[in-house]
Amino acid sequence: MTSEREQGAHSGLEAVIQKLEESLLHSDGCSGQSSLTLGADGQESGVTATPVSTCIRQIITRNLAEQPAGESSEVSGLEESRALREQLSSSQMDRDQPRVKQASLTDRVDSDPLCLQGPASPFIAPPWLPLRVVAAVLGKIVKLDQMLMLRSAVDSDQDSVSADSVLIKNKERAYSQKLQAYQEAQLRQVELVQKLQIKVLQYKKRCAELEGHVLKKTSESENMRLLLQGHLDSAQCQQQTEQDLNTTIQKKCAQLEEEQQRWASVSQVNYMLREQLDQAGTVNQGLTESLWKAREDVDLSDLRLRREQETCASRLSREQARVRALWRQAASLRSTFNQLRTFTDRTLSDMRGECGTASRQLHVACMNLEARVTQESTSSGVEMSALESQLKDKLKEAMQLQGRWDTEKVKLNSKILELTDTVKHLRSQNSEKDSSLSTMQISLDRMTQALQKMLFHVHQVGDGSGPENVSSSPVRNILMAVQNGLSEHQNQTQVQQKQLLFTALSLL
């Protein structure tokens, strides 16, 4: 970094020197003077003008005369460089190219060999110019001197005849003296420039040392800043850890409060559960008592059901016997009715046949009688009376047969009515039996429903789906026995229902 800063300072000084070179080389040469001057407030440069080279020389000698010490020398050097820049900026004018300046200078030399001399002082190179620039200027001056010498020789050869050759030689001699003095002054300026360069190098070295000191101070300040930053970071980390610890402590306190609340709620729940357990024990005792009562009720209901089954079986057997007797009577009545029907049909058919034969005989007799009447109109009255008596006898017999048929018909109708009455009575008895069977079926259904409800409650109590669980094994065995007995009773009732339905269907 120090080498870079030295290079930067060196480049800055070279830039200042370059500006001085440009200001001296490219300044306007039309004023007729050979040196650069500074004027004040727009006045003419020839009256109260100070050459720029003298100003620069004074500033440099004053700067070199003072021994720089610490920061005051740096500040004064900076102020002087600022003042020098201001003077250079005020002294800079319109610039031309170096070739144009050289051409104008050669023209001026050609026109007036004594133009290098100004009214105030000869051309003096500024001390800030480097050696190469001074050497170049000196080389140009030597070339101009040689050209002037050649021209003066030519002129002396040409004007040897003239009367003014002596004056010209004197002028040339004076000019050569002035030129020699000028060259000596230029050499002195070169020495001054070398000294100035040495001082500039010392100044650069001092600046580099000061920059190194500044860099050291900056590095120390940077280290201090880093240390402070580390301390701040550690303090922040410690503060962050303290905040984290505070937050964790707060969280733990909150968790402790929550655990205390949970413990209080759990203790309340435990107390409630104990109360519920006591209540469950009392309810369990009540349920066991109710279970024994239910068992007794089931036993009583089982006895009642058995008695009812026995009564129903006896009733069914008696009813079945009655139904069988009625069925037999109905079958006998049906057979007698069929026999009477067949007998009446036969007798009626016989009587019809007899009536037909009698009617045919009567018709034949009537036809014979008419024939005889027609043939023997003169027959005797005895024969007519005999025939009439025979006819009357036949009619009486026919009337008697008709009366017998009517009486038998009435008897048969009365028997039919009696049989229909008996059938109606049997049907009414059958309907009564059916109604009694339906009522018995309804009662059995109700009993089965009641038993199913009891079984459901017993199942709930036995399986523990009720309000409290019954955990005693003998109670479970009793309940299983009751359940098995009720299921057997239900199967028996279903079988009896099927038998009753079968008997009812057989009666129908």
Rosetta blueprint (number, residue, H / E / L):
1 M L
2 T H
3 S H
4 E H
5 R H
6 E H
7 Q H
8 G H
9 A H
10 H H
11 S H
12 G H
13 L H
14 E H
15 A H
16 V H
17 I H
18 Q H
19 K H
20 L H
21 E H
22 E H
23 S H
24 L H
25 L H
26 H L
27 S L
28 D L
29 G L
30 C L
31 S L
32 G L
33 Q L
34 S L
35 S L
36 L L
37 T E
38 L E
39 G L
40 A L
41 D L
42 G L
43 Q L
44 E L
45 S L
46 G L
47 V L
48 T L
49 A L
50 T E
51 P E
52 V H
53 S H
54 T H
55 C H
56 I H
57 R H
58 Q H
59 I H
60 I H
61 T H
62 R H
63 N H
64 L H
65 A H
66 E L
67 Q L
68 P L
69 A L
70 G H
71 E H
72 S H
73 S H
74 E H
75 V H
76 S H
77 G H
78 L H
79 E H
80 E H
81 S H
82 R H
83 A H
84 L H
85 R H
86 E H
87 Q H
88 L H
89 S H
90 S H
91 S H
92 Q L
93 M L
94 D L
95 R L
96 D L
97 Q L
98 P H
99 R H
100 V H
101 K H
102 Q H
103 A H
104 S H
105 L H
106 T H
107 D H
108 R H
109 V H
110 D H
111 S H
112 D L
113 P H
114 L H
115 C H
116 L H
117 Q L
118 G L
119 P L
120 A L
121 S L
122 P L
123 F L
124 I L
125 A L
126 P L
127 P L
128 W L
129 L L
130 P L
131 L H
132 R H
133 V H
134 V H
135 A H
136 A H
137 V H
138 L H
139 G H
140 K H
141 I H
142 V H
143 K H
144 L H
145 D H
146 Q H
147 M H
148 L H
149 M H
150 L H
151 R H
152 S H
153 A H
154 V H
155 D H
156 S H
157 D H
158 Q H
159 D L
160 S L
161 V L
162 S L
163 A L
164 D L
165 S H
166 V H
167 L H
168 I H
169 K H
170 N H
171 K H
172 E H
173 R H
174 A H
175 Y H
176 S H
177 Q H
178 K H
179 L H
180 Q H
181 A H
182 Y H
183 Q H
184 E H
185 A H
186 Q H
187 L H
188 R H
189 Q H
190 V H
191 E H
192 L H
193 V H
194 Q H
195 K H
196 L H
197 Q H
198 I H
199 K H
200 V H
201 L H
202 Q H
203 Y H
204 K H
205 K H
206 R H
207 C H
208 A H
209 E H
210 L H
211 E H
212 G H
213 H H
214 V H
215 L H
216 K H
217 K H
218 T H
219 S H
220 E H
221 S H
222 E H
223 N H
224 M H
225 R H
226 L H
227 L H
228 L H
229 Q H
230 G H
231 H H
232 L H
233 D H
234 S H
235 A H
236 Q H
237 C H
238 Q H
239 Q H
240 Q H
241 T H
242 E H
243 Q H
244 D H
245 L H
246 N H
247 T H
248 T H
249 I H
250 Q H
251 K H
252 K H
253 C H
254 A H
255 Q H
256 L H
257 E H
258 E H
259 E H
260 Q H
261 Q H
262 R H
263 W H
264 A H
265 S H
266 V H
267 S H
268 Q H
269 V H
270 N H
271 Y H
272 M H
273 L H
274 R H
275 E H
276 Q H
277 L H
278 D H
279 Q H
280 A H
281 G H
282 T H
283 V H
284 N H
285 Q H
286 G H
287 L H
288 T H
289 E H
290 S H
291 L H
292 W H
293 K H
294 A H
295 R H
296 E H
297 D H
298 V H
299 D H
300 L H
301 S H
302 D H
303 L H
304 R H
305 L H
306 R H
307 R H
308 E H
309 Q H
310 E H
311 T H
312 C H
313 A H
314 S H
315 R H
316 L H
317 S H
318 R H
319 E H
320 Q H
321 A H
322 R H
323 V H
324 R H
325 A H
326 L H
327 W H
328 R H
329 Q H
330 A H
331 A H
332 S H
333 L H
334 R H
335 S H
336 T H
337 F H
338 N H
339 Q H
340 L H
341 R H
342 T H
343 F H
344 T H
345 D H
346 R H
347 T H
348 L H
349 S H
350 D H
351 M H
352 R H
353 G H
354 E H
355 C H
356 G H
357 T H
358 A H
359 S H
360 R H
361 Q H
362 L H
363 H H
364 V H
365 A H
366 C H
367 M H
368 N H
369 L H
370 E H
371 A H
372 R H
373 V H
374 T H
375 Q H
376 E L
377 S L
378 T L
379 S L
380 S L
381 G H
382 V H
383 E H
384 M H
385 S H
386 A H
387 L H
388 E H
389 S H
390 Q H
391 L H
392 K H
393 D H
394 K H
395 L H
396 K H
397 E H
398 A H
399 M H
400 Q H
401 L H
402 Q H
403 G H
404 R H
405 W H
406 D H
407 T H
408 E H
409 K H
410 V H
411 K H
412 L H
413 N H
414 S H
415 K H
416 I H
417 L H
418 E H
419 L H
420 T H
421 D H
422 T H
423 V H
424 K H
425 H H
426 L H
427 R H
428 S H
429 Q H
430 N H
431 S H
432 E H
433 K H
434 D H
435 S H
436 S H
437 L H
438 S H
439 T H
440 M H
441 Q H
442 I H
443 S H
444 L H
445 D H
446 R H
447 M H
448 T H
449 Q H
450 A H
451 L H
452 Q H
453 K H
454 M H
455 L H
456 F H
457 H H
458 V H
459 H H
460 Q H
461 V H
462 G H
463 D H
464 G L
465 S L
466 G L
467 P L
468 E L
469 N L
470 V L
471 S L
472 S L
473 S H
474 P H
475 V H
476 R H
477 N H
478 I H
479 L H
480 M H
481 A H
482 V H
483 Q H
484 N H
485 G H
486 L H
487 S H
488 E H
489 H H
490 Q H
491 N H
492 Q H
493 T H
494 Q H
495 V H
496 Q H
497 Q H
498 K H
499 Q H
500 L H
501 L H
502 F H
503 T H
504 A H
505 L H
506 S H
507 L H
508 L L
